[in-house]
């Protein structure tokens, strides 16, 4: 999830900030970024909505890559 890392850097957000926004733990966000845990569809939607609230032009494909990576 390289784009999520870049988004976090652009907006000076921490894993804790993302976790709070999507109602998950910072550890889950870390695992998601590292690719050791795939987010559910509801988590994916929550994350995309949060990102789009700050960057309205962000698309699912740009943030997550291909749809086959989402559980």
C-alpha positions as a printed Julia matrix, in Angstrom:
71×3 Matrix{Float64}:
   0.0    0.0    0.0
   2.59   2.46  -1.13
  -0.01   5.08  -2.01
  -1.36   5.01   1.55
   2.16   5.65   2.83
   2.52   8.59   0.45
  -0.91   9.92   1.47
   0.08   9.7    5.14
   3.32  11.56   4.45
   1.58  14.28   2.41
  -0.9   14.91   5.22
   1.48  14.2    8.12
  -0.73  11.42   9.44
   0.32   8.55  11.66
  -0.88   4.97  11.68
  -2.82   5.93  14.81
  -4.6    8.69  12.88
  -5.62   6.27  10.15
  -6.65   3.62  12.67
  -8.89   6.04  14.5
 -10.49   7.2   11.25
 -11.38   3.66  10.17
 -12.1    2.23  13.63
  -9.2   -0.24  13.62
  -6.05  -0.65  15.67
  -2.72   0.92  14.71
  -1.35  -2.63  14.52
  -3.94  -3.54  11.88
  -3.05  -0.45   9.86
   0.62  -1.43  10.07
  -0.17  -4.94   8.87
  -2.3   -3.56   6.06
   0.5   -1.25   4.92
   3.02  -4.1    5.08
   0.7   -6.37   3.12
   0.4   -8.99   5.84
  -3.31  -8.31   6.34
  -5.94  -7.56   3.73
  -8.74  -5.18   4.69
 -12.36  -6.26   4.45
 -14.65  -4.51   2.0
 -16.14  -2.36   4.77
 -12.67  -1.34   5.97
 -11.62  -0.62   2.4
 -14.65   1.62   1.92
 -13.99   3.44   5.2
 -10.34   4.02   4.3
 -11.18   5.25   0.81
 -13.84   7.61   2.2
 -11.31   9.01   4.69
  -8.67   9.49   2.01
 -11.18  11.08  -0.37
 -12.24  13.52   2.36
  -8.74  14.96   2.11
  -8.01  14.19  -1.54
 -11.31  14.08  -3.46
  -9.65  12.89  -6.66
  -8.26   9.69  -5.13
  -9.63   6.54  -6.73
  -9.9    3.01  -5.42
  -7.41   1.83  -8.03
  -4.88   4.51  -7.14
  -5.09   3.75  -3.43
  -5.32  -0.03  -3.48
  -4.07  -1.14  -6.87
  -6.19  -3.99  -8.18
  -9.45  -5.22  -6.69
  -8.08  -8.74  -6.23
  -5.99  -7.48  -3.29
  -9.09  -6.77  -1.19
 -10.55  -9.63   0.85
